[in-house]
Amino acid sequence: MTCLKAAMVATMVMVAAVPVAGEASEPRPMTAQVPGAAAPTDPRPLVIASGEVTGYYFPAAGAVCRVLNKERPQGRGCAVMPSSGSAANIASLRSGEADLAILQARAAQMAVQGREGFKEAGPFPDLRAIMSLHGETVLVLARQGAAIKALADLKGKRVNLGRPGSFQRGMAEAVIESAGLTEGDLSPAVELDLSDQAVELCEGNIDAAFFTGVHPMTEAQAAIDECDAVAIPVSMKGGEGFLKRSPWFAHAVIRKGTYESLKEDLTSLQVKAVLVGTTRLSADDVSGVLKAVHTNFGSFTRLHPVLKGLTKSTTAKEGLTIKPHDGADRFYTETNLR
């Protein structure tokens, strides 16, 4: 690791170690959580590749580091490394620059198989699942007067799917498929950026759009506030068959009140973010990571709103589309979570 990268990582660890409002106080001083302050004989800290500092993967990784720096399993601390997302995190795991990473569940499976954006690098069979984290949920909004009350009503409508290759596009295409539709059923499929959807929807240039993320989303709120865009339930034509073919998806519910106009719970789909590692990590290291998280699970889920609602059971099961690490398998078996 270069000196510049090491300095950046150390800085990110200190950011991750800042107390979160409302969090219970920790018995260990925060300065002891910075790897640079550890004794020279301590093992190298585990580095978690995360995401952009303004996104959700970064604070999720910071929460993991907080509990690891408190418990120090196997004597190891933890450092957060920011990145541009799943593809960059896969590259860091391959090179050994990172020990752990947060990935979108679908990206994890594509990386293992060497498909889509990972074709050039080839399969990554040493990638292993450790635990599931938060989900990113699809919200379909339709403009007033578009006569869209269900996904089937999107047929023949002007629907924005998002830019080719984007996360938004991938999720929109999956929802279209779950409804038994194809892109050819739309008239036409539109390719706008997420930031442009609300304006185009409210001006009547499109009939519906997909908003995928952690809700409430600013972009979706804009469409609801400016032109009373209507939320459409995501109910699957193929049901469980679709989920079996696409195991990176899970059922989701956007709770009433998430947006002021949402008066009832809304069914949907989500794709999970997952904590992964590689076979380079020992079973003891991975088991220690999970023990630290589960020992502090209540405080862990309070460290950032994106983690609210997680349960020990869901972290052990949902969205884990690739082979589990031996240490994770051992831990979940011992704790009766599998």
Buried (B, 14 or more C-beta within 10 A) or exposed (E): BEEEEBEBBBBBBBBBBEEBEEEEEBEEEBEBBBBBBBEEEEEEBBBBBBBEBEBBBBBBBBBBBBBBBBBBBBEBBBBBBBBEBBBBBBBBBBEEBBBBBBBBBBBBBBBBBBEEBBEEEEBBBBBBBBBBBBBBBBBBBBBEEBEBEEBEBBBEBBBBBBEEEBBBBBBBBBBBBBBBBEEEBBEEBBEBEBEBBBBBBBEEBBBBBBBBBBBBBEBBBBBBBEBEBBBBBBBBEBEEEBBEEBBBBBBBEBEEEBBEBBEEEBEBBBBBBBBBBBEEBBBEBBBBBBBBBBBBBEBBBBBBEBBEEBEBEBBBBBBBBBBBBBBBBBBBEEEEBB
